Amino acid sequence: MKNKIFFMVALATVLFLAGCGNPPSAAIEPESWNLGYLITSSENEQVFSIHNDGKGSLTIDSIVVPSTAYKILEQADTVLPDRMDNFKIVFTAPEDTGTISDTLRVFTNDPENSVIDIAVTGRILPVNADGDNKNMAVIPFQSASREPEIVEIIKNTTGRIIRIINENEEYRIVSANQLVKNLVQDPAYKTHDTQDLLTKWGKIMGIRYILLGQLEVEGETAEAAISINDVYFKYPVVRKLSGLKLSEAEVKISEEARDLIENLSADQKKIAQQMLQKEWIEKRQSVLKKPAPDFTLTNIKNGEKIELKKYFGRTIVMHFFSLECEACEKEIKWMEDIQALGEDVAVFGICMDVGRKEEVLEFISDKKMSYPILLPMDVKEDNQLEPYYGGGTPITVVVDKNGIIQESMVGFSTRGLQNIEKLVKRIR
């Protein structure tokens, strides 16, 4: 027995000494993280590589972040010798402006480098542009050609466009010089999307609209693209011209710019509708025949907490609506009819006007809505509905008894509601 105990102790000692002789060696790239210039709610994502140049396995025990502004999206665990792995962290800028000087700490089993510090620097700048701001800056067109004739065309076209904006009482022209300087000096200039950077610096500098363009020349003809970036609109509004004679380029590009400026609001509405429709289609495709994500919201009519999963076993019909949505009101009577089908059908109205309890209660009373009405009271509760909600109302969702989404219809359609009613009657 004594010999057996002695052997086990000796073996453990040998293994320990072997491990000490083959330690891991940890190194992280990049060694620091420059967030650059940010505005409130903007995000900066960084992927870090952790290398093991030692002989033993490297274990990442933990990654400690300094505040809730940081979120670990992906985390490495064990890295074998001569291998590497990644971890990803996103920083979301808080409301407070000022300098960022933080430290991320990575704890490993490397005896020589058990704690690796990553310095984080940056600056959160205040926003100076708002929805009523009508400032517009013109960035001179970009072109691969440096021929004097093309440079002169760009110079003259820019001048024409600036005069057009000055003639338009809706907008106020401002210089783009400092904007361009800030843009190219931004640490994110070569790694981030130009649209995002234009939005950020436009908000910081109080410039709501930024007009810029591209001119490509081939022989005696050219192609041009003109865009206006509204820092409070998700998508740039773009116009393209092809087959331009160089002799006519200045006039035709500037007149296209005039039409774009005068019809900017109308073009934005069209783009918003097109992109919203696209997002709706993608959202529908992403949820159909998938398990319905659970959520917990309050029925503001009686204060009852509603957990969706507790209604699995019944057919569920959810109607997402908003107070200003006229089409939504057309579905209220239909929802009453669906509720009347029986207790094996659970009906919920879900108002997307976050936190507007008193107004929603008044709406419920005015419309005589008899079924439960759920209302997210803050952003956290609203985020639960992201898998269902594509940014517009009405949306009608049907979940079967097994908790699987069978339909998600965006917008109002009499035929669509008739088809949903047939579906509910069939699967209930």
LOVOMI-363610 format. One record per atom (N, C-alpha, C): x negated, y, z. Coordinates in steps of 0.2 Angstrom, whole numbers, plus 5000, padded with zeros to 4 digits. Layout:
% residues N
XYZ
...
//
This chain:
% residues 428
499649945000
500050005000
499650065000
499050065004
498650125005
498250134998
498050074995
497750084988
498250114983
498850094983
499350124979
499450194979
499450214986
499550294987
498950324985
498350294986
497650324984
497650334977
497850284973
497850284966
498350344963
498950344966
499450404964
499150474965
498850484971
498550544972
497950564967
497550514966
496950524962
497250534955
497750504952
498050514946
498350584945
498650604950
498950674950
498450724950
497850714954
497250754954
496950764947
496850704944
496550704937
497050744932
497650734932
498150764928
498150844929
498050864936
498050934937
497450964935
496850934936
496250954933
496150964926
496550914922
496550914915
496950974913
497450984916
497951044914
497551104915
497151104921
496751174922
496251174917
495951124914
495451124909
495751144902
496451144901
496751154895
497251204895
497151264898
497651314899
497951344892
498551374892
498751404887
498451474887
498551514881
498251584880
498751624877
499051664880
499651704877
499451774875
499751794869
499651854866
500251874862
500451944863
501051964860
500952014855
501352014849
501252064844
501952084842
502152154841
501652204843
501552214850
501052254852
500852254859
501252314863
501552354858
501952414861
502552424856
503052464858
503652474854
503852544854
503752574848
503952644847
504652654844
505052674849
505752674846
505852734842
505452784841
505452844837
506052894840
506352924836
506852974838
507552944837
507952944842
508652914842
509152964844
509752944843
510352984846
510752934850
511252964854
511652924858
511952864854
511952804856
512352744853
511952714847
511452754845
511052724840
510652664842
510452614838
510152554840
509452544836
508952514840
508352504837
508152424839
508052384834
507952314835
507252294834
506952254838
506252234837
506152164838
505752134834
505552064834
504852054837
504752024842
504052014845
503851944843
503151934842
502851864841
502451854847
502551794850
502151774855
501751714853
501051724853
500551674851
500251634856
500151564855
499751524860
499151504857
498551534859
497951514856
497551474861
497851444866
497551404870
497651324869
497451284873
497451214872
498051174876
498351214880
498951184883
499651224881
500151194883
500851224881
500951284885
501251334881
501351404884
502151404886
502251424892
502951424894
503151504895
503651524892
503851594894
504451584899
504251604905
504651594911
505251644911
505151704909
505651754909
505451824905
505851854903
505751924900
506151974904
505852024907
506252074911
506252134908
506852164907
506952224904
507152284909
506952344908
507052394913
507752424914
508152414909
508852444910
509352404906
509952424907
510552384903
510552414895
510052464894
510052484887
509652434883
509352384886
508952334882
509352274883
509452234877
509752174877
509352124873
509252064876
508852014873
509251974869
509151974862
509551934857
509351864856
508651854856
508351794855
507751784860
507751724863
507151714868
506751654867
506151664866
505651604866
505651564872
505451504872
505451454878
504751424879
504651374875
503951344875
503551354868
502951374869
502551374863
501951324863
501951284858
501351234858
500751264856
500151234858
499551264856
499451274848
499151334847
499051354840
499651364836
500251384840
500851394837
501051464839
501651484837
501951554839
502651544839
503051584842
503751594842
503951664843
504551684842
504851754842
505351764847
505351824850
505951844853
506151914851
506851924851
507051984849
507452024854
507352094854
507652134859
507952194855
508552214857
508852274854
508952334860
508752394858
508852444862
509452494860
509952504864
510452554862
510452614866
510352674863
510152734866
510752754871
510652774877
511152794881
511352864880
511852894884
512052964883
511553014885
511152994890
510653044892
510053054887
509953124886
509453134881
508753144885
508153144881
507553154884
507053094882
506453094885
505953054883
506052984886
505852934882
505952864885
505152834886
505052814892
504452784894
504552724898
504652664895
504852604899
504352554898
504452494902
503952434901
504352374901
504252334896
504552264896
504052224899
504252174903
503752124906
503952054904
503452014901
503551954899
503051904904
503451854908
503051814912
502951744909
502351724909
502151664906
501751614911
501551554909
501151514913
500451514911
500251574908
499551584906
499151604912
498651564915
498351584921
497951654921
497751674915
497351734914
497851794912
498451774910
498851824907
499551814909
499751804915
500351784918
500951834917
500751894917
501251954916
500951994910
501351994905
501152044899
501652104899
501352164899
501752224899
501752244892
502352264889
502452304883
502752374884
502352424882
502552484883
503052504878
503552544880
504152564876
504152644876
504052674870
504152744870
504652774865
504852834866
505352854861
505652924864
506152944860
506453004862
507153004860
507653024864
508353024863
508553104862
508753124856
508853194854
509653204854
509853264856
510553284856
510853294849
511453284849
511853284842
512053354842
511953394836
512153454835
512753464829
512853414826
513353414821
514053384823
514553414821
515253384824
515653384818
516253354819
516753344813
516953414810
516953474813
517053534810
516553564806
515953534807
515353564804
515353564796
515253614792
515253614785
514653624782
514053624786
513353634783
513253584778
512953604772
512653554767
511953574765
511553524765
510853534762
510753494756
510353514751
510253484745
509453464745
509353404745
508653374744
508553374736
508053404734
507853394727
507853324724
508053314718
508153244715
507453214715
507453154716
506853114716
506753084709
506153074706
505953054700
505253024699
505152964696
504552934695
504052974690
504453014686
504053054681
503753124685
503153134683
502853204685
502753244680
503053234674
502953274668
503253344670
502853394667
503153464669
503853484667
504053454661
504753464659
505253434664
505053374666
505553344671
505553374678
504953404680
504953444686
505353504685
505353534680
505653594678
506453584678
506653524675
507353504675
507653494682
507253464686
507453454693
507453514697
506953564696
507053624700
507653664698
507753664691
508353704689
508953674691
509053604691
509653574693
509753584700
509253584704
509353594711
509653664713
509353714709
509553784710
510353794707
510453754702
511153764700
511653734705
511453674708
511953644713
511953684719
511453724721
511453764727
511953824726
511953854720
512353904718
513053884718
513253824716
513853794716
514153784723
513753764727
513953754734
514053824737
513653874736
513753944738
514453974736
514653954730
515253974727
515853944730
515753884733
516353844736
516353874744
516953894745
517053924752
517053874758
517153814756
517253754761
516553734764
516053744760
515353724763
514953784764
514453774768
513853824769
513253794768
512853814763
512253794761
511653804766
511253754768
510753764773
510053734770
509553754772
508853724769
508753654771
508553614766
508353544767
507653534769
507253594769
506453584770
506353544777
506553564782
506453534789
506753464789
507353454786
507653394786
507153344783
506853364777
506453314773
505853304777
505553354780
504953344785
505053294790
505653304794
505753264799
505853184797
506153184791
506353114788
505653074787
505253104783
504653074781
504153064787
504153104793
503753094799
504053054804
504653024802
505052984807
504652914807
504452884813
504152824813
504552764809
505152774809
505652724805
505652734798
505352784795
505452804788
505352744783
504852704785
504652654780
504952584781
505252584787
505552514789
506352514790
506652574790
507352574791
507752604785
508352594784
508752614779
508852694778
508752714772
508752794772
509352824774
509952784772
510552814774
510652824782
510352774785
510452784793
509952834795
509452844792
508952904794
509252974793
509552974787
509953034785
510453054790
510853004792
511453014796
511153034803
510553004805
510353024812
510053094812
509653114807
509353184807
509853234805
510353214801
510853264800
511253284806
511453234810
511753244817
511353284821
510653274822
510253304826
510153374824
510153394817
509953454815
510653504813
511153464815
511853504813
511953514806
511753464802
511953464795
512353404793
512953414792
513453364791
513453334784
513353374779
513253344772
512553354769
512353294766
511653294763
511753274756
511653314751
511653294744
510953284741
510853224738
510253204735
510353164729
509853154725
509953124718
509353084716
509353054711
508853014707
508853024700
508353044697
508253054689
507753004686
508052964682
507552914679
507552934671
506952934669
506852964662
506552904658
506752904652
506452854647
506552884640
505952914637
505952944631
506353014632
506853024627
507153084627
507853084631
507953024634
508553014638
508453004645
508953004649
508953004656
509552974659
509452944665
510052914669
509952954676
510552974679
510553014685
511052984690
510852984696
511352964702
511353024707
511953044709
512053094714
512453064719
512253084725
512653054731
512653114736
513253114740
513353154746
513453104752
512953124757
513053084763
513353124768
513953104771
514253134776
514053104783
513753134787
513553094793
514053064798
514653084796
515253064800
515653014795
515352994790
515752944785
515252894784
515452824784
515052774784
514652764778
514952784772
514752764765
514552824762
514052824758
513852884753
514352884747
514452944745
514952954739
514452964733
514452914728
513952914723
514352924716
513952964712
514152974705
513552954701
513652924695
513152904691
513252934683
512752954680
512752974673
512152934669
512352914663
511852874659
511852904652
511352894649
511352914642
511252994641
510953024646
510953094646
510353114641
510453164637
509953194633
509553244638
508953244638
508553294642
508753364641
508953384635
509153454634
509753474637
510153424639
510853434642
510853414650
510353384652
510353354659
510553404664
510253464664
510353514669
511053534670
511353544664
512153564664
512553504666
512453444663
512853394665
512853364672
512253364675
512153344681
512453394686
512353454685
512553504690
513353504690
513653494684
514353494683
514653434686
514353374686
514553314689
514453324697
513953364699
513953374706
514453424708
514653474704
515253514706
515853474707
516053424702
516653384703
516553344709
515953314711
515953274717
516053314723
515753384723
515853424729
516653444730
516953464724
517653484725
518153424726
517953364725
518353304726
518053254731
517653284736
517353244740
517853204745
518353244748
518753214753
519153154749
519453174743
519853124740
519453054738
518753064736
518353014735
518252974741
518153004747
518052974753
518652924755
519252954754
519852914755
519852854751
519652854745
519652804740
519152744743
518552774744
518052724746
518252694753
518552734758
518752704764
519252644763
519752664759
520252614757
519952544754
519452554749
519152494746
518752454751
518352494755
517952454760
518352424766
518852454768
519252434773
519652364770
519852364764
520152314761
519652254761
519052264759
518552214758
518352184765
518352234770
518152204777
518752164780
519352184778
519952144780
519952074777
519752074770
519752004767
519151964770
518651994772
518051954775
518251934782
518651974785
518851964792
519351904792
519751904787
520251854787
519951784785
519451784780
519151724779
518751694784
518451744789
518051724794
518451684800
519051694800
519451674806
519951614804
520151614798
520651564796
520351494797
520751444800
520651374802
520151374807
519951424811
519451424816
519851434823
519551404828
519851414835
519951484837
520551504839
520651574841
520251594847
519851644847
519451664853
519951694858
519751674864
520151684870
520051764872
520551794875
520451854878
520951864884
520851914888
521251924894
521452004894
522052014893
522352084893
522952094897
523052154899
523652164903
524252184899
524852154901
525552164898
525752234902
525652284899
525752354902
526552364904
526952324902
527652324904
527752304911
527352254913
527452224920
526852214924
526252234921
525552224924
525352154924
525652104921
525452034921
524752034917
524351994919
523751974915
523851914911
523751924904
523851874899
523251844897
523151784898
522551744895
522751704889
522551724883
522751684877
522751614878
522251584880
522151514880
522651474884
522951514889
523551484893
524151464889
524151504883
524751494878
524651444873
524051414873
523851354868
524351304870
524651264865
525151224866
525851244863
525851314862
526451344859
526151384853
526551394848
526351434842
526351504845
525851544843
525751614845
525751654839
526151714840
526151764835
525951834838
525451864835
525151924838
525251974833
525452034835
525552094830
525152144833
524552164829
524152224831
524452284828
524552334832
524852394830
524552454833
524752514830
524452574833
525052624833
525052674837
525552724838
525752764831
525152784828
525252824822
525352784815
525452724816
525552674810
526252664808
526452704803
527152694801
527352624799
526952594795
527052524793
527152474799
526752484804
526852444810
527552444813
527952504813
528552504815
529052454812
528952444805
529352404801
529352334803
528852314807
528752244809
529052234816
529252284820
529552274826
530152224826
530652244822
531252204822
531052134820
530652124815
530452054813
530152014819
529752054823
529452014829
529951994834
530452034835
531052024839
531351954836
531451954830
531751894827
531351834828
530651834827
530251784829
530251764836
530251804841
530351794848
530951754849
531451764845
532151734846
532151664844
531651634840
531551564838
531551514844
531351534849
531351494855
530751494859
530751464865
530151464870
529551434867
529551394862
528951364860
528551414855
528751474855
528451524851
528251584856
527651594857
527451654861
527251714856
527551774858
527551834854
527151884858
526651914855
526351974858
526252034854
526352094856
526152154852
525552174856
525052194852
524452214854
524252284852
524352334856
524152404854
523452424854
523152454848
522452464848
522252534850
522752574853
522652634855
522352634862
521752614863
521352604869
521552654874
521752624880
521852674886
522452714886
522852724881
523352774880
524052744883
523952724889
524552684893
525152724893
525152784895
525852824896
526152834889
525752844884
526052854877
526352794874
525952734876
526152674873
526852654877
526852664883
527452644887
528052684884
527952744882
528452794880
528752764873
528252744869
528352714862
528752644863
528552604868
528952544869
529652554871
529752604875
530452624877
530852654871
530552694867
530852724862
531052674857
530652624855
530752574850
531152514853
531252514859
531552454863
531252384861
530652384862
530252324861
530252274867
530552214866
530752174871
530152124873
529752114868
529152064869
528552094873
528152054876
527552084879
527152124875
526852184878
526452224874
525752224878
525252214875
524552214878
524152274876
523752294880
523452354879
522752354882
522152354878
521552364881
521452434884
521152434890
521152494894
520452524893
519952494891
519252524890
518952484884
518352504883
517952474877
517752404878
517652384884
517452314886
518052274884
518652294886
519252254884
519452254877
519252314874
519352314866
518952274863
518352264865
517852224862
518052144861
518452124866
518752054866
519152044859
519352094856
519852084850
519452094844
518852104844
518452114838
518452054833
518551994835
518551934830
519251944826
519751974829
520351984826
520452044822
520252094825
520352164822
519852194817
520052204811
519652234806
519652304805
519952344809
519852414809
520452454806
521052414805
521652444803
522252404805
522852444805
523452404807
523952414802
524452374802
524552314806
524152254804
524052214809
523752144807
524252094811
524452044808
524851994810
524451924810
524351894816
523951834817
524451774820
524351714817
524751664819
524251604821
524351584827
523951534830
524351464832
524151414829
524551354830
524451324837
524851264839
524851234845
524151214848
523751194843
523051174845
522551234846
522851294845
522351354846
521951364840
522251344834
521851364828
522251414824
521851464821
522151524818
522351494811
523051504809
523351484803
523451534798
523451594801
523551654796
523351714800
523151764795
522951834798
523051874792
523651914792
523851954787
523752034789
523452064784
523252134786
523752184781
524052234785
524552274781
525252244781
525752294779
526452274779
526652244772
526952184772
527252164766
527852114768
528452134765
529052094766
528952024764
528652014758
528551944756
528051914761
527551944763
527051914768
527351894774
527751934777
528151924783
528651864782
528951854776
529351804775
528951734775
528351744772
527951684772
527651664779
527551714783
527251694789
527851664794
528451694793
529051664796
529151594794
529051574788
529151504786
528551464789
527951494789
527451454793
527551444800
527851494803
527951484811
528451434812
529051434808
529551384808
529251314807
528851304802
528551244800
528051214806
527651254809
527151224814
527351224821
527951264823
528151264830
528351204833
//
